[in-house]
Amino acid sequence: MDMNQLLSMLSKMDKKDLQKGIEQASKILNSKDKNDIINKFKNNNN
């Protein structure tokens, strides 16, 4: 996942989910388990 994909996902969120999305993005960027967090994030949005 690159930054453009991440920003695209964040831009599609409404305001109440945006803060949560930013927190998830921060976790993704700072985590060793990026793929696990990304998969959980995708599953929560489906």
Helices and strands as residue ranges (DSSP letters): H 3-11, H 15-30, H 34-44
